Amino acid sequence: MSDDINQKVINIFSRHNKSLPVPDSEKVKYYAGFNYVKLSRDGNGNKFNAEHLVKYSKTCRYIVRVMRENNGETFLYNYDVPSDDLYRFLKSFEENTLDGTIIEIEKYHPEDLA
């Protein structure tokens, strides 16, 4: 997904949280305890292609920053998590395999590194 689409969705949620009028095409809905916006087209107006989205997702990696406190000191751990393992990584916090407070999840593409 492009950064333009991400920013558009963030702006939709910002307007919703501030109770500003939102066009019908950008309605924020609520399901399973979370707000969401359903997108049917990309930033160029094209319908999404499942094969392309899955291929794109496989190229993504995530830096997950986790805060832990030990002996009165605070530490930040940076985990490099492939997209296929992100769900398992997050679930490990629920199962108490990993502990700490997730501070940030940042997506990156290894081939984009300078």
Buried (B, 14 or more C-beta within 10 A) or exposed (E): BEEEBEEBBEEBBEBBEEEEEBEEEBEBEEEEEEEEBEBEEBBEEEEEEEEEEEEEEEEBBBEBBBEEEEEEEEEEEEBEBBBEBBEEBBEEBEEEEBEBEBEEBEEEEEEEEE
